[in-house]
Structures are given as structure tokens and as C-alpha cells.
């Protein structure tokens, strides 16, 4: 579920086509994890952060691949 949520965020932020937005959301993912780790009474797993980062990047890559596929389809 975490991977799919991060991937959908990556696709949505990719639609904005703003480098600032892409960087801001990436920082917000890390900041949210850091805040959750600081507030949590128990130990936190960095594996969840890794899954979120991989999902975010996968969403961005999926958006760019779809954009490229549509562009090549239009020119053909």
C-alpha cells in the first residue's frame, strides 16, 4: 500500500511538470518519515522509507514513460 501511494504521488507531481514541486515532495516524504520517527515511541524501520522513495521514483518514471509513449505515438 505504501508503494502504491508513493507511486500515485509521483505520477500526480509529474503531471505538474515543475522541478520545484518534484523536489519539494521528495523532501516532504523524508521530513514526514523523520517526524514520524521522532514522535514514535517504538523503533522505526528505514525499509518503509526506502519503499516510499522507490515508489515515488517509480511513479515519476511511469509518468515519463507514458508521456514518451504518447509523444512517439503522435509523431508516428
C-alpha positions as CSV (number, residue, x, y, z in Angstrom):
1,X,0.0,0.0,0.0
2,X,2.9,2.4,0.8
3,X,4.4,1.7,-2.6
4,X,1.2,2.4,-4.5
5,X,0.5,5.6,-2.5
6,X,4.0,6.9,-3.2
7,X,3.8,5.9,-6.9
8,X,0.5,7.7,-7.3
9,X,2.0,10.8,-5.6
10,X,4.9,10.6,-8.1
11,X,2.5,10.4,-11.0
12,X,0.5,13.3,-9.8
13,X,3.5,15.5,-9.1
14,X,4.9,14.6,-12.5
15,X,1.8,16.0,-14.1
16,X,2.6,19.4,-12.7
17,X,5.9,19.4,-14.7
18,X,7.6,21.6,-12.1
19,X,11.1,20.7,-10.9
20,X,10.4,22.6,-7.6
21,X,7.3,20.5,-6.9
22,X,9.2,17.3,-7.6
23,X,12.0,18.3,-5.2
24,X,9.6,19.6,-2.6
25,X,7.6,16.4,-2.4
26,X,10.7,14.3,-2.2
27,X,11.9,16.4,0.8
28,X,8.4,16.2,2.3
29,X,8.5,12.4,2.1
30,X,11.8,12.4,4.0
31,X,10.7,15.0,6.5
32,X,7.4,13.2,7.3
33,X,9.3,10.0,7.9
34,X,11.8,11.9,10.2
35,X,8.9,13.4,12.1
36,X,7.2,10.1,12.5
37,X,10.4,8.5,13.7
38,X,11.0,11.3,16.3
39,X,7.4,11.1,17.6
40,X,7.1,7.3,17.6
41,X,7.6,5.6,20.9
42,X,9.0,2.5,19.3
43,X,11.7,1.8,16.8
44,X,11.1,2.8,13.1
45,X,12.1,0.8,10.1
46,X,14.0,2.5,7.4
47,X,12.7,-0.1,5.0
48,X,9.4,1.8,4.8
49,X,11.3,5.0,3.8
50,X,13.1,3.0,1.1
51,X,9.8,1.7,-0.2
52,X,8.3,5.2,-0.3
53,X,11.3,6.6,-2.1
54,X,11.3,3.8,-4.6
55,X,7.6,4.1,-5.1
56,X,7.9,7.9,-5.7
57,X,10.6,7.4,-8.2
58,X,8.7,4.6,-9.9
59,X,5.7,6.9,-10.3
60,X,7.8,9.6,-11.8
61,X,9.4,7.1,-14.2
62,X,6.0,5.7,-15.1
63,X,4.7,9.1,-15.9
64,X,7.7,10.0,-18.1
65,X,7.4,6.6,-19.9
66,X,3.7,7.2,-20.6
67,X,4.5,10.8,-21.7
68,X,7.2,9.5,-24.1
69,X,4.9,6.7,-25.4
70,X,2.2,9.2,-26.2
71,X,4.6,11.5,-27.9
72,X,6.1,8.8,-30.1
73,X,2.6,7.6,-31.0
74,X,1.5,11.0,-32.1
75,X,4.5,11.5,-34.4
76,X,4.3,8.1,-36.0
